[in-house]
């Protein structure tokens, strides 16, 4: 840690501090809940999350390309529009990595399915809270707004954890 901020390459930090990363984590949590309620295995959750995140990422990139081309009357160029849109929405993919690694541990039986699924959900919630804290820490030195932001952001994940608990029992 340096100055209260986690050490990360600037590009990864920039990618994670986007609405796309927050959205990606919430999407992953929702898909874990849904996939776990159907079959309850980490392989099912892993496949469901991977396919869903890729489809949502590609849909966002496609929509971004269309919007950019429309806003510039096509002058932005297709290749440049694809690159800009792909970079803009990269947070969805990067944010999905930690829970996917945890689900992969469940599929390889390093940890059991139930532990894998619950750990992925909890890790998502913790990451959401950390992102909320860091986002406000960039513009406020006061701990109360930082804490409120962390709680609200983590709350999105916590709602899905609670939903998983209700569906599971």
TITI-797993 format. One record per residue (C-alpha): residue number from 1; z negated, y negated, x negated. Coordinates in nm, 2 decimals. Each point is the difference from the previous one (the first is absolute). Layout:
N
<NUM; <Z; Y; X>>
...
//
This chain:
169
<1; <0.00; 0.00; 0.00>>
<2; <0.08; -0.35; -0.11>>
<3; <-0.15; -0.31; 0.18>>
<4; <-0.09; 0.21; 0.30>>
<5; <0.36; 0.11; 0.04>>
<6; <0.12; 0.36; -0.05>>
<7; <0.23; 0.05; -0.30>>
<8; <0.35; 0.09; 0.10>>
<9; <0.34; -0.09; -0.10>>
<10; <0.11; -0.32; 0.17>>
<11; <0.29; 0.17; 0.18>>
<12; <-0.23; 0.27; 0.15>>
<13; <-0.26; -0.26; 0.09>>
<14; <0.27; -0.22; 0.17>>
<15; <0.13; 0.30; 0.19>>
<16; <-0.34; 0.10; 0.12>>
<17; <-0.09; -0.35; 0.11>>
<18; <0.27; 0.00; 0.28>>
<19; <-0.01; 0.04; 0.37>>
<20; <0.23; 0.30; -0.06>>
<21; <-0.27; 0.18; -0.21>>
<22; <-0.26; -0.06; 0.27>>
<23; <0.24; 0.11; 0.27>>
<24; <0.10; 0.31; -0.21>>
<25; <-0.37; 0.11; -0.03>>
<26; <-0.06; -0.04; 0.37>>
<27; <0.32; 0.19; 0.07>>
<28; <-0.11; 0.28; -0.24>>
<29; <-0.34; 0.02; 0.17>>
<30; <0.16; 0.02; 0.34>>
<31; <0.24; 0.27; -0.10>>
<32; <-0.29; 0.20; -0.16>>
<33; <-0.19; -0.02; 0.33>>
<34; <0.30; 0.10; 0.20>>
<35; <0.11; 0.28; -0.22>>
<36; <-0.35; 0.13; -0.05>>
<37; <-0.05; 0.02; 0.37>>
<38; <0.30; 0.21; 0.05>>
<39; <-0.05; 0.27; -0.27>>
<40; <-0.28; -0.13; -0.22>>
<41; <0.14; 0.11; -0.34>>
<42; <0.05; -0.22; -0.30>>
<43; <0.36; 0.12; -0.05>>
<44; <0.08; -0.10; 0.36>>
<45; <-0.16; -0.34; -0.06>>
<46; <0.18; -0.04; -0.34>>
<47; <0.34; 0.07; 0.14>>
<48; <-0.06; -0.21; 0.31>>
<49; <-0.12; -0.30; -0.21>>
<50; <0.28; 0.03; -0.26>>
<51; <0.28; 0.02; 0.26>>
<52; <-0.15; -0.28; 0.21>>
<53; <-0.07; -0.24; -0.29>>
<54; <0.36; 0.06; -0.13>>
<55; <0.15; -0.06; 0.34>>
<56; <-0.21; -0.31; 0.07>>
<57; <0.08; -0.13; -0.35>>
<58; <0.37; 0.05; 0.04>>
<59; <-0.01; -0.15; 0.35>>
<60; <-0.18; -0.31; -0.13>>
<61; <0.25; -0.03; -0.29>>
<62; <0.29; 0.03; 0.23>>
<63; <-0.14; -0.26; 0.24>>
<64; <-0.07; -0.23; -0.30>>
<65; <0.35; 0.04; -0.13>>
<66; <0.15; -0.08; 0.34>>
<67; <-0.23; -0.30; 0.04>>
<68; <0.08; -0.14; -0.35>>
<69; <0.37; 0.04; 0.06>>
<70; <-0.02; -0.16; 0.34>>
<71; <-0.21; -0.30; -0.13>>
<72; <0.25; -0.06; -0.28>>
<73; <0.31; 0.07; 0.20>>
<74; <0.07; 0.29; -0.24>>
<75; <-0.01; -0.23; -0.31>>
<76; <-0.31; 0.18; -0.14>>
<77; <0.22; 0.31; -0.07>>
<78; <-0.07; 0.35; 0.10>>
<79; <-0.12; 0.13; -0.34>>
<80; <-0.24; -0.30; -0.05>>
<81; <-0.13; 0.03; 0.36>>
<82; <-0.07; 0.37; -0.04>>
<83; <-0.18; -0.06; -0.33>>
<84; <-0.21; -0.29; 0.14>>
<85; <-0.09; 0.20; 0.31>>
<86; <-0.09; 0.31; -0.19>>
<87; <-0.23; -0.20; -0.23>>
<88; <-0.15; -0.19; 0.29>>
<89; <-0.11; 0.32; 0.18>>
<90; <-0.10; 0.20; -0.31>>
<91; <-0.37; -0.04; 0.09>>
<92; <0.05; 0.26; 0.28>>
<93; <0.10; 0.26; -0.26>>
<94; <-0.25; -0.09; -0.27>>
<95; <-0.30; -0.02; 0.24>>
<96; <0.08; 0.35; 0.13>>
<97; <-0.04; 0.16; -0.35>>
<98; <-0.38; 0.05; -0.01>>
<99; <-0.03; 0.17; 0.34>>
<100; <0.31; 0.21; -0.08>>
<101; <-0.16; 0.12; -0.32>>
<102; <-0.31; 0.10; 0.18>>
<103; <0.20; 0.19; 0.27>>
<104; <0.19; 0.17; -0.28>>
<105; <-0.33; 0.12; -0.15>>
<106; <-0.06; 0.16; 0.34>>
<107; <0.34; 0.16; 0.02>>
<108; <-0.06; 0.16; -0.35>>
<109; <-0.35; 0.11; 0.11>>
<110; <-0.17; -0.20; -0.27>>
<111; <-0.21; -0.13; 0.30>>
<112; <0.00; 0.15; 0.35>>
<113; <0.22; -0.14; 0.28>>
<114; <-0.28; -0.17; 0.20>>
<115; <-0.15; -0.17; -0.31>>
<116; <0.35; -0.11; -0.11>>
<117; <0.08; -0.16; 0.34>>
<118; <-0.34; -0.17; 0.04>>
<119; <0.00; -0.12; -0.37>>
<120; <0.35; -0.15; 0.04>>
<121; <-0.11; -0.19; 0.31>>
<122; <-0.31; -0.13; -0.17>>
<123; <0.18; -0.10; -0.31>>
<124; <0.26; -0.19; 0.21>>
<125; <-0.29; -0.18; 0.17>>
<126; <-0.16; -0.09; -0.33>>
<127; <0.33; -0.12; -0.15>>
<128; <0.05; -0.22; 0.31>>
<129; <-0.34; -0.15; -0.05>>
<130; <0.06; -0.07; -0.37>>
<131; <0.34; -0.16; 0.08>>
<132; <-0.17; -0.22; 0.27>>
<133; <-0.27; -0.11; -0.26>>
<134; <0.25; -0.07; -0.27>>
<135; <0.24; -0.19; 0.23>>
<136; <-0.28; -0.25; 0.10>>
<137; <-0.14; -0.01; -0.36>>
<138; <0.33; -0.16; -0.11>>
<139; <-0.08; -0.31; 0.21>>
<140; <-0.38; 0.00; 0.05>>
<141; <-0.29; 0.04; -0.24>>
<142; <-0.24; 0.06; 0.29>>
<143; <-0.11; 0.36; 0.06>>
<144; <-0.03; -0.04; 0.38>>
<145; <0.37; -0.05; 0.07>>
<146; <0.08; 0.27; -0.25>>
<147; <-0.24; 0.25; 0.17>>
<148; <0.13; -0.09; 0.35>>
<149; <0.36; 0.05; -0.12>>
<150; <-0.09; 0.34; -0.15>>
<151; <-0.18; 0.11; 0.31>>
<152; <0.28; -0.11; 0.23>>
<153; <0.27; 0.16; -0.22>>
<154; <-0.20; 0.32; -0.04>>
<155; <-0.07; -0.01; 0.37>>
<156; <0.36; 0.10; 0.07>>
<157; <-0.04; 0.31; -0.20>>
<158; <-0.35; 0.06; 0.15>>
<159; <0.15; 0.00; 0.35>>
<160; <0.23; 0.28; -0.10>>
<161; <-0.28; 0.19; -0.17>>
<162; <-0.19; -0.03; 0.33>>
<163; <0.31; 0.12; 0.19>>
<164; <0.02; 0.30; -0.23>>
<165; <-0.36; 0.08; 0.06>>
<166; <0.05; -0.02; 0.38>>
<167; <0.32; 0.21; -0.01>>
<168; <-0.15; 0.25; -0.24>>
<169; <-0.30; 0.08; 0.22>>
//
